[in-house]
Amino acid sequence: MGARAATLLAKRGLAVTVLSTERFEPYNRVKLTPLLAGAVQFGEIVTPGFDDPEQDLRLLTGMRAKSIDRAQRFVTTADGQIWPYEKLIIATGSRAFIPGVPGRDLPGVFTFRSAEDASALMARSISARRVVVIGGGLLGLEAARGMQQRQAQVTVVEHENRLMPRQLDEEGGALLAEKILELGVTL
């Protein structure tokens, strides 16, 4: 949403600087699943508007904000640079939940929340023939389907008694499980 806010403000004639921790251009996170599955290329999911020369919109990637001085109105980045502002939008996104299980920090364990995550999973899919996805929520199921479409044998592990426990009741979860099994994903 930060990228969308930035492009809308720039279209209204405001000077906007976006400091992004990611090394990629802003993109539509909803389309990470088709990216992982190989149905689209990264250029197809990029947020439009950042390359318009008629707008005063600057994107700086790989820039982590370290502190904000609200009284003096500036942001200091991890590399020590100081960025003054008139108005500040904080759009930090979210992080993948990683359960506190032993081995979660070993090589071969990935999250699926960002373009960098999708890139790592695509690279891993070249050699991974069997994949276990922890989490039967929406993103877990999307990651499972994406890796399956890359020819991996996929098993989904969900600690609740049904898939998508936050969105579906038991009957809905059971119906979804039937469909997922029909696709060839093990639950």
C-alpha positions as CSV (number, residue, x, y, z in Angstrom):
1,M,0.0,0.0,0.0
2,G,2.9,2.3,0.5
3,A,3.8,2.2,-3.2
4,R,0.3,2.9,-4.2
5,A,0.1,5.9,-1.8
6,A,3.4,7.2,-3.2
7,T,2.2,7.0,-6.8
8,L,-1.1,8.7,-6.0
9,L,0.5,11.5,-4.1
10,A,3.1,12.1,-6.9
11,K,0.2,12.2,-9.5
12,R,-1.2,15.1,-7.4
13,G,2.0,17.0,-7.9
14,L,3.7,16.3,-4.6
15,A,7.4,15.4,-4.3
16,V,7.7,11.9,-2.9
17,T,10.7,9.8,-1.8
18,V,10.2,6.1,-1.0
19,L,12.7,4.4,1.2
20,S,12.3,0.7,0.7
21,T,14.2,-2.1,2.5
22,E,13.5,-4.4,-0.5
23,R,15.9,-4.6,-3.4
24,F,13.1,-4.9,-5.9
25,E,10.8,-2.2,-7.4
26,P,7.5,-2.1,-5.6
27,Y,5.2,-4.9,-6.8
28,N,1.8,-6.4,-6.2
29,R,2.2,-9.0,-3.4
30,V,-1.0,-10.7,-4.4
31,K,0.6,-11.7,-7.6
32,L,3.6,-13.5,-5.9
33,T,1.7,-16.8,-6.3
34,P,1.5,-16.7,-10.1
35,L,5.2,-15.5,-10.1
36,L,6.2,-18.5,-8.0
37,A,4.1,-20.8,-10.2
38,G,5.8,-19.4,-13.3
39,A,2.6,-18.0,-14.8
40,V,3.9,-14.4,-14.9
41,Q,7.3,-12.7,-15.0
42,F,8.4,-10.1,-12.4
43,G,7.9,-7.2,-14.8
44,E,4.2,-8.1,-14.9
45,I,3.7,-7.6,-11.2
46,V,5.6,-4.3,-10.8
47,T,3.6,-1.4,-9.5
48,P,3.1,1.1,-12.3
49,G,4.0,4.8,-11.9
50,F,7.5,4.7,-10.6
51,D,9.1,5.3,-14.0
52,D,7.0,8.4,-15.0
53,P,9.5,11.2,-15.7
54,E,6.8,13.8,-15.3
55,Q,6.3,13.0,-11.6
56,D,8.6,13.9,-8.7
57,L,8.7,10.3,-7.4
58,R,12.0,8.9,-6.2
59,L,12.5,5.2,-5.2
60,L,15.5,4.2,-3.1
61,T,15.8,0.4,-2.6
62,G,17.8,-1.3,0.0
63,M,17.2,1.5,2.5
64,R,16.2,0.5,6.0
65,A,14.9,3.2,8.3
66,K,16.7,3.1,11.6
67,S,15.0,5.9,13.5
68,I,12.5,8.7,13.1
69,D,12.8,12.1,14.7
70,R,9.3,13.4,14.7
71,A,10.2,16.7,16.4
72,Q,12.9,17.5,13.8
73,R,11.0,15.7,11.0
74,F,13.6,13.4,9.6
75,V,14.3,9.8,9.1
76,T,17.7,8.3,9.6
77,T,18.6,5.2,7.6
78,A,20.8,2.3,8.6
79,D,23.7,3.7,6.5
80,G,23.5,7.0,8.4
81,Q,21.8,9.1,5.8
82,I,19.2,11.7,7.0
83,W,16.0,12.2,5.1
84,P,13.9,15.3,6.0
85,Y,10.2,15.2,5.5
86,E,7.1,17.3,5.7
87,K,4.7,14.4,5.9
88,L,5.6,10.8,6.6
89,I,3.8,7.6,5.7
90,I,5.0,4.4,7.5
91,A,4.0,1.4,5.4
92,T,6.0,-1.5,6.8
93,G,4.0,-4.4,5.5
94,S,4.0,-7.6,7.4
95,R,6.3,-10.5,8.1
96,A,5.8,-14.2,7.7
97,F,5.0,-16.1,10.9
98,I,7.7,-18.7,11.6
99,P,6.7,-21.2,14.3
100,G,9.2,-21.8,17.1
101,V,10.2,-25.3,16.0
102,P,13.8,-26.6,16.0
103,G,15.4,-26.4,12.6
104,R,13.6,-23.3,11.5
105,D,16.9,-21.5,10.9
106,L,18.5,-24.2,8.8
107,P,19.3,-23.9,5.1
108,G,16.4,-25.0,3.0
109,V,13.8,-23.4,5.2
110,F,12.0,-20.5,3.4
111,T,9.2,-18.1,4.0
112,F,6.7,-16.8,1.3
113,R,5.9,-13.2,1.8
114,S,8.0,-11.1,-0.5
115,A,9.5,-11.1,-4.0
116,E,12.9,-12.1,-2.4
117,D,11.1,-15.1,-0.8
118,A,9.6,-16.0,-4.2
119,S,12.9,-15.7,-5.9
120,A,14.6,-18.0,-3.3
121,L,11.8,-20.5,-3.7
122,M,12.1,-20.4,-7.5
123,A,15.8,-21.0,-7.3
124,R,15.3,-23.9,-4.8
125,S,12.6,-25.5,-7.0
126,I,15.3,-26.4,-9.5
127,S,16.6,-29.1,-7.1
128,A,13.7,-29.6,-4.6
129,R,11.6,-32.6,-5.5
130,R,9.8,-32.9,-2.1
131,V,8.5,-29.8,-0.3
132,V,6.8,-29.5,3.1
133,V,4.7,-26.4,3.6
134,I,4.0,-25.5,7.3
135,G,0.7,-23.7,7.4
136,G,-2.6,-24.4,5.7
137,G,-3.7,-20.8,5.5
138,L,-4.0,-18.9,2.3
139,L,-0.3,-18.1,1.7
140,G,0.7,-21.7,2.7
141,L,-1.7,-23.1,0.2
142,E,-0.6,-20.7,-2.5
143,A,3.1,-21.6,-1.8
144,A,2.1,-25.3,-2.0
145,R,0.4,-24.9,-5.3
146,G,3.2,-22.7,-6.7
147,M,5.8,-25.3,-5.8
148,Q,3.6,-28.1,-7.1
149,Q,3.4,-26.4,-10.4
150,R,7.2,-26.4,-10.4
151,Q,7.0,-30.2,-10.3
152,A,7.6,-30.7,-6.6
153,Q,5.8,-33.3,-4.5
154,V,4.1,-31.2,-1.8
155,T,2.8,-31.9,1.7
156,V,0.9,-29.3,3.7
157,V,1.1,-29.5,7.5
158,E,-1.6,-27.4,9.4
159,H,-1.7,-27.6,13.2
160,E,-5.5,-26.8,13.3
161,N,-8.1,-29.4,12.4
162,R,-8.8,-27.9,9.0
163,L,-7.3,-25.8,6.2
164,M,-7.7,-22.0,6.3
165,P,-8.9,-22.1,9.9
166,R,-9.3,-18.3,10.2
167,Q,-11.5,-18.1,7.1
168,L,-13.4,-21.4,7.0
169,D,-15.6,-23.4,9.3
170,E,-15.1,-27.2,9.6
171,E,-17.4,-28.0,6.7
172,G,-15.7,-25.4,4.4
173,G,-12.3,-26.6,5.5
174,A,-13.2,-30.2,4.7
175,L,-14.5,-29.2,1.2
176,L,-11.3,-27.3,0.5
177,A,-9.2,-30.3,1.7
178,E,-11.0,-32.5,-0.8
179,K,-10.1,-30.1,-3.6
180,I,-6.5,-29.8,-2.5
181,L,-6.1,-33.6,-2.4
182,E,-7.6,-33.8,-5.9
183,L,-4.9,-31.5,-7.1
184,G,-2.3,-34.0,-5.8
185,V,-1.1,-32.1,-2.7
186,T,-0.8,-34.3,0.4
187,L,-2.3,-33.0,3.7
